[in-house]
Amino acid sequence: MAVLDLLIVGAGPSGLATAIAARQQGLTCEILEKGVLVNSIFHFPAHMVFFTTPELLEIGGLPLVTPYDKPTRIEALRYYRRVAEKSRPADRRSVKHRSLPARR
């Protein structure tokens, strides 16, 4: 088993952005995710629209292009999948969610 420089929990926008930045700095990393890529956005309501502009959701130097003022859920899902395909930010491993016992 290889030693990693960085282990990232969650393959959401922040996890992807962190992995992209780490790779740009020459670090090795892996992303652990309990669901699909950008799992939280995947579970947003189907017709949800973001409150922010596309420019503020962009990561990895790729533009988020939309004909609307605010991107939709489906546009965000497509965008982040495209970012992951183009940048290959890190190896991604699915993990089962486990609760840890409370510390006393």
C-alpha positions as a Markdown table, in Angstrom:
| # | Residue | x | y | z |
|---|---|---|---|---|
| 1 | Met | 0.0 | 0.0 | 0.0 |
| 2 | Ala | 1.4 | 3.4 | -1.1 |
| 3 | Val | 1.6 | 6.3 | 1.3 |
| 4 | Leu | -0.5 | 9.3 | 0.2 |
| 5 | Asp | 0.3 | 12.9 | 0.8 |
| 6 | Leu | -3.4 | 13.7 | 1.3 |
| 7 | Leu | -6.7 | 11.8 | 1.9 |
| 8 | Ile | -9.8 | 13.8 | 1.0 |
| 9 | Val | -13.2 | 12.9 | 2.5 |
| 10 | Gly | -16.0 | 13.7 | 0.1 |
| 11 | Ala | -16.1 | 14.0 | -3.7 |
| 12 | Gly | -18.2 | 17.2 | -3.6 |
| 13 | Pro | -17.1 | 20.5 | -5.2 |
| 14 | Ser | -14.7 | 21.2 | -2.3 |
| 15 | Gly | -13.2 | 17.8 | -2.3 |
| 16 | Leu | -12.7 | 18.0 | -6.1 |
| 17 | Ala | -11.1 | 21.4 | -5.9 |
| 18 | Thr | -8.8 | 20.3 | -3.1 |
| 19 | Ala | -7.7 | 17.2 | -5.1 |
| 20 | Ile | -7.1 | 19.4 | -8.2 |
| 21 | Ala | -5.0 | 21.9 | -6.2 |
| 22 | Ala | -3.1 | 19.0 | -4.6 |
| 23 | Arg | -2.2 | 17.4 | -7.9 |
| 24 | Gln | -1.1 | 20.8 | -9.3 |
| 25 | Gln | 1.3 | 20.9 | -6.4 |
| 26 | Gly | 2.6 | 17.4 | -7.1 |
| 27 | Leu | 0.9 | 15.8 | -4.1 |
| 28 | Thr | -0.5 | 12.3 | -4.2 |
| 29 | Cys | -4.1 | 12.0 | -3.0 |
| 30 | Glu | -7.2 | 9.9 | -2.9 |
| 31 | Ile | -10.9 | 10.9 | -2.4 |
| 32 | Leu | -13.2 | 8.8 | -0.2 |
| 33 | Glu | -16.9 | 9.1 | -1.0 |
| 34 | Lys | -19.9 | 7.3 | 0.4 |
| 35 | Gly | -22.0 | 7.9 | -2.7 |
| 36 | Val | -21.7 | 9.2 | -6.3 |
| 37 | Leu | -19.6 | 12.1 | -7.4 |
| 38 | Val | -21.0 | 15.3 | -5.9 |
| 39 | Asn | -23.4 | 13.2 | -3.9 |
| 40 | Ser | -25.0 | 16.0 | -2.1 |
| 41 | Ile | -25.9 | 17.9 | -5.3 |
| 42 | Phe | -27.2 | 14.6 | -6.7 |
| 43 | His | -29.7 | 14.5 | -3.9 |
| 44 | Phe | -30.9 | 18.1 | -4.2 |
| 45 | Pro | -34.5 | 18.6 | -5.5 |
| 46 | Ala | -34.7 | 17.9 | -9.2 |
| 47 | His | -35.6 | 21.4 | -10.3 |
| 48 | Met | -33.4 | 23.3 | -7.9 |
| 49 | Val | -31.6 | 26.5 | -9.0 |
| 50 | Phe | -28.5 | 27.7 | -7.3 |
| 51 | Phe | -28.6 | 31.1 | -5.6 |
| 52 | Thr | -25.1 | 32.0 | -6.9 |
| 53 | Thr | -23.6 | 32.8 | -10.2 |
| 54 | Pro | -21.9 | 30.2 | -12.4 |
| 55 | Glu | -18.5 | 31.8 | -11.9 |
| 56 | Leu | -18.6 | 31.2 | -8.1 |
| 57 | Leu | -19.2 | 27.5 | -8.6 |
| 58 | Glu | -16.3 | 27.0 | -11.1 |
| 59 | Ile | -13.3 | 24.9 | -10.1 |
| 60 | Gly | -10.2 | 23.5 | -11.9 |
| 61 | Gly | -10.1 | 26.3 | -14.4 |
| 62 | Leu | -13.1 | 25.0 | -16.4 |
| 63 | Pro | -16.0 | 27.4 | -17.1 |
| 64 | Leu | -19.5 | 26.5 | -16.0 |
| 65 | Val | -21.6 | 27.6 | -19.0 |
| 66 | Thr | -25.3 | 28.2 | -18.6 |
| 67 | Pro | -27.9 | 30.2 | -20.6 |
| 68 | Tyr | -29.4 | 31.3 | -17.3 |
| 69 | Asp | -28.4 | 33.8 | -14.6 |
| 70 | Lys | -28.1 | 31.0 | -12.1 |
| 71 | Pro | -27.1 | 27.3 | -12.8 |
| 72 | Thr | -29.6 | 24.5 | -12.3 |
| 73 | Arg | -28.9 | 21.2 | -10.4 |
| 74 | Ile | -28.6 | 19.2 | -13.6 |
| 75 | Glu | -26.1 | 21.8 | -15.0 |
| 76 | Ala | -24.0 | 21.5 | -11.9 |
| 77 | Leu | -24.0 | 17.7 | -12.0 |
| 78 | Arg | -22.9 | 17.7 | -15.6 |
| 79 | Tyr | -20.3 | 20.4 | -14.9 |
| 80 | Tyr | -18.7 | 18.6 | -11.9 |
| 81 | Arg | -18.6 | 15.3 | -13.8 |
| 82 | Arg | -16.9 | 17.0 | -16.7 |
| 83 | Val | -14.4 | 18.6 | -14.3 |
| 84 | Ala | -13.6 | 15.2 | -12.8 |
| 85 | Glu | -13.3 | 13.6 | -16.3 |
| 86 | Lys | -11.0 | 16.3 | -17.6 |
| 87 | Ser | -8.8 | 16.9 | -14.6 |
| 88 | Arg | -8.6 | 13.4 | -13.1 |
| 89 | Pro | -8.1 | 15.1 | -9.7 |
| 90 | Ala | -7.5 | 11.9 | -7.7 |
| 91 | Asp | -8.3 | 8.2 | -7.4 |
| 92 | Arg | -11.8 | 7.9 | -5.9 |
| 93 | Arg | -12.9 | 5.0 | -3.7 |
| 94 | Ser | -16.4 | 4.3 | -2.5 |
| 95 | Val | -16.7 | 3.6 | 1.2 |
| 96 | Lys | -19.6 | 2.6 | 3.3 |
| 97 | His | -20.8 | 5.1 | 5.9 |
| 98 | Arg | -20.1 | 4.0 | 9.4 |
| 99 | Ser | -20.8 | 5.7 | 12.6 |
| 100 | Leu | -18.0 | 6.0 | 15.1 |
| 101 | Pro | -18.7 | 5.4 | 18.8 |
| 102 | Ala | -19.0 | 8.5 | 20.9 |
| 103 | Arg | -16.0 | 9.4 | 23.0 |
| 104 | Arg | -16.6 | 9.8 | 26.7 |
